């Protein structure tokens, strides 16, 4: 049996937990582990700091049957960033096509199968793999942590998959990885602008950072970025938002990106698949993961998501890969 990689649980070690796969995903399966209680604990800041570190190492962390309120979920999103070094200019994201409600506030996005964000770019009769993404990489300052609590679920279906950007990087051949380091890519979300025009929803502005303004939802980010919490290199392109690699010709860019998109989507052993139950909550790090929902259901599916804004992505040539640091060989 292969041992799971290092997981820095810190003060969370006493709570029942298990790693879902070797490379990504840790679960706290007991409903007695409540994030609302964590926020109210005397050592709350220590617990939240360790939670942020755990999420950044494991990519995504799941909590069963949570009683956390919208206000507490929003507060936790704020603290996760603050406890892990988020710039003072970064706050919580306002999604471009989310409508503010008095019940939820501008920083809460409703993930709803009946419309809006959840299926804004869904095209029938296409491969499900085309919907892999990391949240809001079209922003100049994109996301760090995201928190999603699902409260309405179909009887079957509607799972979510996450993939590890760390492991995706580590499975590239060293010459190919070196070639990608230092390249940059354009990320764009024109389909959100088109959705806003069709529905009459005004584009939200600003969106969690002074740099995230305007209706041109386009940004340029490194193809390989360094994670500021772990120091690991991670792949940072995704099929939904990444359109081209700046330094390559159009044909070269299309070929390289298509390989990288398939590299994430088709390596099932760097992925974790989560079957939701009512009131489960997932926290993931958009800097080192990709995710996609399974659109294999017809009944209503809805949840509330809060997304934090992190720092501008960067690549540090002195940074190392996850396997290099942990001393794990690549199969």
Helices and strands as residue ranges (DSSP letters): G 10-12, E 18-19, E 26-28, H 35-40, H 44-58, E 60-63, H 70-83, E 108-112, G 116-119, G 128-131, E 143-152, E 160-164, H 165-170, H 174-180, E 184-188, H 190-199, E 218-222, E 224-226, E 233-235, E 242-245, H 250-266, G 268-270, E 271-274, E 281-285, E 289-293, E 302-309, H 322-326
